[in-house]
Amino acid sequence: MKIKFIGVGSAFTTPDYYQPNILITARTGKKLLLDCGSDARFALAECNINGYNVHFPFTC
């Protein structure tokens, strides 16, 4: 399992930080995005991750 924080430190998007977004990748390659905010697509793009490859986006 791989855990990658692609956004931390801000309740709102700022020039320096994205909202909390946590990407978990299983050994099988399936991806789970936890606590994804409205800027998750930008955070994923900055990390060169295609949002269509995230299998289970989850927000609370």
C-alpha positions in Angstrom: 0.0 0.0 0.0 1.2 3.5 -0.8 -0.1 6.6 0.8 0.5 10.0 -0.8 -0.7 13.4 0.6 -1.5 15.5 -2.5 -2.9 18.4 -0.5 -2.4 19.5 3.1 -2.6 22.5 5.3 -5.5 24.7 4.0 -9.2 24.8 4.4 -9.3 26.8 1.2 -7.1 26.5 -1.9 -4.2 29.0 -1.7 -1.3 29.5 -4.2 0.9 27.3 -2.0 -1.4 24.6 -0.7 -4.4 22.5 -1.7 -7.1 21.3 0.5 -6.5 17.9 2.1 -6.4 15.1 -0.5 -5.0 11.7 0.4 -4.4 9.2 -2.4 -4.0 5.5 -1.3 -2.8 3.0 -3.9 -3.2 -0.7 -3.3 -0.7 -3.3 -4.5 -3.3 -4.2 -7.2 -3.1 -0.6 -8.5 -6.5 0.4 -7.4 -6.6 4.0 -6.1 -8.7 5.5 -3.3 -8.9 9.2 -2.8 -9.8 10.2 0.7 -11.1 13.6 2.0 -10.9 15.0 -1.5 -11.8 18.7 -1.7 -13.1 20.7 -4.6 -9.5 21.3 -5.8 -8.6 17.5 -6.0 -8.5 17.5 -9.8 -5.8 20.3 -9.7 -3.8 18.5 -7.1 -4.0 15.2 -9.0 -3.0 17.0 -12.3 0.0 18.6 -10.6 1.1 15.1 -9.5 0.6 13.7 -13.1 -2.2 11.5 -11.9 -5.2 11.0 -14.2 -8.4 11.5 -12.1 -10.2 8.9 -14.3 -7.8 6.3 -12.8 -9.0 6.9 -9.3 -11.4 4.0 -8.6 -13.0 5.2 -5.3 -13.2 9.0 -4.6 -14.5 9.5 -1.1 -15.5 12.7 0.6 -17.1 13.3 3.9 
